[in-house]
Amino acid sequence: MAWQAAVVRADRLVAILLLLQTRGQVTAAEVAAELEVSERTARRDLDALGMAGVPIYSLRGRNGGWRLAGGGRTDLSGLTEPEARALFLVAGPSSAATPEVRAALRKLIRALPESFRTQAEAASSAIVVDPVGWDQTVPSRPPPPHLDVLQAAVIEGRQVVLGYVDRARAETERQVHPLGLASKGTVWYLVAATEAGLRTFRVERVQSVEVTDEPVVRPDGFDLAEAWRLITDAVDQQRLSTWARGTADPGVVGYLRGVFGHRVRIGPAGQDGRVAIEMQAQSEWALARSLCAFGSSVEILEPPGVRQRLGWLGGQLAALYPEEVRVD
């Protein structure tokens, strides 16, 4: 299954399947109008369902469209085991899924044959999608080569032996219990239980994967979404250890949010109309470089190190561009 399908919104996928059941055949234009999205998005969602193994097919021509295999009123409980697993894999993990969609997925699981339910339920909680990267950017990159086999190991509940290169470029081999996959922007991580406790492995650093016949032992009460939240909170605390406090013109608050994202806090306005702000970054230099573009619209009050670095950057810019320039 194409890994990109895992990030498609769950509510749209379920809604499309219900439309297909109700109407028998739909076009991309009809789906777009019903779900209030573009035809391009509707066509991409339909393609994603087909690529995931859900039994739909397209008919070309003047009276063409999309249909469920076996007739427009095919019961979703008639899915094969791989098809059921694929559906819950693309629909279940979405953090944007509404309570109504989650309830619909629970009903679909109950409608599946007993033999399919375990893997369908495993697929529904196998992935967490976190669309924002560590630094608020989402650079484009191809999927890591071992993503699919790790995904299958998570769903099937099989331990794996990983050949892995860590951050220090040390090569290791270890047997782990894969519990789930999480994407941060376009970077994928394996969340696994090890002898040393819960660990994360960057999938692009995985050099080899050997799936064993030994079953995964899941920690009691393990929840992938909650585990990933705790992991990212801990990483952010380590990465973003420097705070700066100051004031800003209200007009640049939106730009500050665009630059810093969740790393900026906006407080109340003072008597002079300027608002209190706090920003977080990896270092004082990182803060100064991000803030120098705001000029006098942002004044940093503490720490002194950020003020000094802003002053140094300002002096460098003034020396490089000594001519007086009028900026409208």
Secondary structure by P-SEA (a helix, b strand, c coil): cccccccccaaaaaaaaaaaaacccccaaaaaaaacccaaaaaaaaaaaaaaccbbbbbbcccbbbbcccccccccccccaaaaaaaaaaccccccccaaaaaaaaaaaaaccccaaaaaaaaaacccccccccccbbbbbccccaaaaaaaaaaabbbbbbbccccccccbbbbbbbcbbbbcccbbbbbbbccccbbbbccccccccccccbbbbbcccccaaaaaaaaaaaaaaaaccbbbbbcccccaaaaaaaaccccbbbbbbcccccccbbbbcccaaaaaaaccccccccccccaaaaaaaaaaaaaaaaaacccccccc
